[in-house]
């Protein structure tokens, strides 16, 4: 089985990005646990606040900032995002 050079490079890049993302999430959870008893609302707020900065930078770099936040179902999207953030914050505060 031969692997095209471009495909192999993309596979290694994907593996590296996955390892970096796991390391970042472990670091984030470690910081939350080290902070002690922090209300879930504060955890969700600061996670969202610091997460939006690289997202905005990435979208601006790609030239997709103006169209990135349009959706056909805004209510469904906002409900899903709010629920996910609330549940994540609740789980992280335990």
C-alpha positions as CSV (number, residue, x, y, z in Angstrom):
1,X,0.0,0.0,0.0
2,X,1.5,3.3,-1.0
3,X,0.7,6.6,0.6
4,X,0.7,9.8,-1.5
5,X,3.2,12.3,0.0
6,X,0.4,15.0,0.3
7,X,-1.9,12.6,2.0
8,X,0.8,11.4,4.4
9,X,1.7,15.0,5.2
10,X,-2.0,15.9,6.0
11,X,-2.3,12.8,8.1
12,X,0.7,13.7,10.2
13,X,-0.5,17.3,10.5
14,X,-3.9,16.0,11.7
15,X,-2.3,13.8,14.3
16,X,-0.2,16.6,15.5
17,X,-3.2,19.0,15.8
18,X,-5.1,16.3,17.7
19,X,-2.2,15.9,20.2
20,X,-2.0,19.7,20.6
21,X,-5.7,20.0,21.2
22,X,-5.8,17.2,23.8
23,X,-2.8,18.9,25.6
24,X,-4.6,22.3,25.6
25,X,-7.8,20.8,26.9
26,X,-5.9,18.9,29.7
27,X,-4.2,22.2,30.6
28,X,-7.5,24.0,30.7
29,X,-9.0,21.4,33.0
30,X,-6.0,21.4,35.2
31,X,-6.2,25.2,35.6
32,X,-9.9,24.9,36.5
33,X,-9.3,22.2,39.0
34,X,-6.4,24.1,40.5
35,X,-8.5,27.2,40.9
36,X,-10.6,25.4,43.5
37,X,-14.4,26.0,44.0
38,X,-15.4,28.3,41.1
39,X,-19.0,28.7,40.1
40,X,-20.0,27.0,36.8
41,X,-21.2,30.3,35.3
42,X,-17.7,31.9,35.7
43,X,-16.1,28.8,34.2
44,X,-18.4,29.0,31.1
45,X,-17.9,32.7,30.7
46,X,-14.1,32.8,30.9
47,X,-13.8,29.7,28.7
48,X,-16.0,31.3,26.0
49,X,-14.3,34.7,26.4
50,X,-10.8,33.3,25.8
51,X,-12.0,30.9,23.1
52,X,-13.6,33.6,21.0
53,X,-10.3,35.4,20.6
54,X,-8.4,32.8,18.5
55,X,-11.6,32.0,16.6
56,X,-12.0,35.7,15.5
57,X,-8.3,35.8,14.6
58,X,-8.6,32.6,12.5
59,X,-11.7,33.8,10.7
60,X,-10.2,37.2,10.0
61,X,-7.0,35.5,8.6
62,X,-9.1,33.3,6.3
63,X,-11.3,36.2,5.2
64,X,-14.5,34.6,6.4
65,X,-15.3,36.8,9.4
66,X,-18.3,38.5,7.7
67,X,-20.1,35.3,6.8
68,X,-19.0,33.0,9.6
69,X,-21.8,33.8,12.0
70,X,-24.7,33.3,9.6
71,X,-27.0,30.3,10.0
72,X,-30.3,29.0,8.7
73,X,-31.5,28.0,12.1
74,X,-30.3,30.6,14.7
75,X,-32.6,29.5,17.5
76,X,-31.6,25.8,17.2
77,X,-27.9,26.7,17.0
78,X,-28.0,29.0,20.0
79,X,-30.0,26.4,22.1
80,X,-27.5,23.7,21.3
81,X,-24.5,25.9,22.0
82,X,-25.9,27.3,25.3
83,X,-26.9,23.8,26.5
84,X,-23.4,22.4,25.6
85,X,-21.7,25.3,27.4
86,X,-23.9,24.9,30.5
87,X,-23.4,21.2,30.7
88,X,-19.6,21.5,30.2
89,X,-19.4,24.1,32.9
90,X,-21.5,22.1,35.3
91,X,-19.3,19.0,34.7
92,X,-16.1,21.0,35.1
93,X,-17.1,22.6,38.4
94,X,-17.5,19.2,40.1
